[in-house]
Amino acid sequence: MSVVELDPKDALARRGMGNARRRGVYDILDNLMESAFIFLVVAAGACATIFMGLAKKLPTTVKLLKKMFPRKSPEWYVRADFVLVWLFGSMAGYILYGPRNTQQAFLAGMGFVSIIRLGIGTFESEADAREKPPLRKASGKESRPQR
């Protein structure tokens, strides 16, 4: 294999190096745009899952947000829930799954938002179970204490 040396003063050699540099920049921009598009598709999948979950009354982070940030308006909790779940679900889907095409990206967004929703639902049901008073026996029957 032979090595070809180019004279830096040669116009053809300079033009060739410039094209190589430009191609490198275009490749970087192309990869960046592709990654941004894939992230937007992940985010769209996350939004679709959030909207489907709202229609079916799936668990949300509203109870958790009310404990963390009391005395806010109900609209604030709904909006904060949307942003929180959308952002974390999209980032988790993009970073942890690493989708390579639009189908994988959309399903990654849907999947990780669903995982967050299920985790929140499990956490809330465990917290509700801890808050309920224990059963007590009254006249041979088990009943909950009256409040």
C-alpha positions in Angstrom: 0.0 0.0 0.0 1.5 3.3 -1.0 1.0 6.7 0.8 0.2 9.6 -1.4 1.4 12.9 -0.1 -0.4 16.1 -1.2 1.3 19.4 -1.5 -0.7 21.8 0.8 -0.2 24.5 -1.8 -1.9 22.5 -4.5 -5.3 23.9 -5.2 -6.9 20.5 -5.9 -5.5 19.1 -2.6 -6.9 22.0 -0.6 -10.3 21.7 -2.2 -10.3 17.9 -1.4 -9.5 18.6 2.3 -12.2 21.2 2.5 -14.8 18.8 1.1 -13.7 16.2 3.6 -14.0 18.7 6.5 -17.4 19.8 5.2 -18.6 16.2 4.9 -17.6 15.6 8.5 -19.6 18.6 9.6 -22.6 17.4 7.6 -22.3 14.0 9.0 -22.4 15.4 12.6 -25.4 17.6 11.8 -27.1 14.7 10.1 -26.6 12.5 13.1 -27.7 15.2 15.4 -30.9 15.8 13.4 -31.6 12.1 13.3 -31.2 11.8 17.1 -33.4 14.8 17.7 -36.1 13.3 15.5 -35.9 10.0 17.3 -36.2 11.8 20.6 -39.3 13.7 19.4 -40.9 10.4 18.3 -40.2 8.9 21.8 -41.8 12.0 23.3 -44.8 11.6 21.0 -45.2 8.0 22.2 -45.0 9.2 25.8 -47.7 11.8 25.1 -49.9 9.2 23.5 -49.6 7.0 26.5 -50.3 9.8 28.9 -53.5 10.8 27.1 -54.7 7.2 26.9 -54.0 6.9 30.6 -56.0 10.0 31.4 -58.9 8.7 29.4 -58.8 5.4 31.3 -58.2 7.0 34.8 -54.9 5.3 35.3 -52.7 6.3 38.3 -51.0 9.7 38.1 -48.4 11.5 40.2 -51.0 14.0 41.4 -51.2 12.5 45.0 -47.4 12.5 45.2 -47.2 16.1 43.9 -49.9 17.2 46.4 -47.8 15.9 49.3 -44.6 17.5 47.9 -46.2 20.9 46.9 -49.3 21.6 49.0 -51.6 24.5 48.4 -51.4 24.7 44.6 -54.3 24.8 42.2 -55.7 21.5 40.8 -54.6 22.6 37.3 -51.1 23.0 38.5 -51.0 19.4 39.6 -52.3 18.1 36.3 -49.8 20.1 34.3 -46.9 19.2 36.6 -47.9 15.5 36.3 -47.9 15.7 32.5 -44.5 17.5 32.3 -42.9 15.2 35.0 -44.1 11.9 33.5 -43.5 13.1 29.9 -40.0 14.3 30.6 -38.9 11.3 32.7 -40.6 8.8 30.4 -39.1 10.3 27.3 -35.6 10.5 28.7 -35.7 7.0 30.1 -37.0 5.6 26.8 -34.4 7.4 24.8 -31.4 6.8 27.1 -32.1 3.3 28.4 -33.6 1.7 25.3 -31.7 3.6 22.6 -34.2 3.3 19.7 -32.8 3.2 16.2 -35.9 3.7 14.1 -39.3 5.4 14.5 -41.2 2.3 15.5 -38.8 1.5 18.3 -38.8 5.1 19.4 -42.6 5.4 19.6 -42.9 2.1 21.5 -40.0 3.1 23.8 -41.9 6.3 24.8 -45.1 4.4 25.4 -43.3 1.6 27.3 -41.4 3.8 29.7 -44.3 6.1 30.5 -46.4 3.0 31.2 -43.7 1.7 33.6 -43.7 5.0 35.4 -47.5 5.0 35.7 -47.5 1.4 36.9 -44.8 2.1 39.5 -46.7 5.1 40.7 -49.9 3.1 41.0 -48.1 0.4 42.9 -46.5 3.0 45.2 -49.9 4.7 45.8 -51.7 1.4 46.5 -49.1 0.4 49.1 -49.3 3.8 50.7 -53.1 3.6 50.8 -52.9 0.2 52.4 -50.5 1.5 55.1 -52.9 4.4 55.9 -56.0 2.3 56.4 -56.6 1.3 60.0 -56.3 -2.4 60.8 -59.4 -4.7 61.0 -60.7 -5.3 64.5 -63.2 -7.9 65.8 -66.4 -6.5 67.1 -69.1 -8.9 68.2 -67.8 -11.8 66.2 -67.5 -9.9 62.9 -64.4 -8.2 61.5 -65.0 -4.6 60.8 -63.1 -1.4 60.3 -63.3 1.2 63.1 -65.8 4.0 62.4 -64.4 7.5 61.9 
